Amino acid sequence: TRTWTATDNCGNTDVEVQIITVQDTTDPELQGVPANAIVECDAIPNPANPTATDNCDNDVDISYEEVRTDGNCADNYTLTRTWTATDNCENTDVEVQVITVQDTTDPELENVPGDITVECNAVPAPAQPTADDNCDADVTIDFQEVKTDGNCEDNYTLTRTWTATDNCGNTDVEVQ
């Protein structure tokens, strides 16, 4: 409220008043919120640190929330990251980034022996290969052995197959 009072030499006065209503109805603006992304489960980016500007508030509050929504397997899901900028008058700007996390990479079997020819009394025991995966620390390894008879009882072929399967059904198959 601005008040002006004019007074002449005889003490006569005139008073005028101006009322200025100040309000903040403009939302702050977030900058630096990344675009939506599709990433492998071992390449999830860290949350961004966006900034916000406002026409009145020089210290806009920014809150952050992340929500995980599970998909069809342990390493397929979405992360919904939400940043909310709020100024002193509760005006807000909300920006969202959706990260689609997926596992499309096959595990890798290691230490599977190569093909060999042996005497009937020297058949080695099946190997115990291991498997590495970009997301699954406990890959399932299935083993199958099929005997194919040859031209006599002590001539045959053993086909040994190992199948490594991760949480999302990606596989690696190796055969000896």
Disulfide bonds with the S-S distance in Angstrom:
Cys41-Cys135 1.27
Cys73-Cys168 1.85
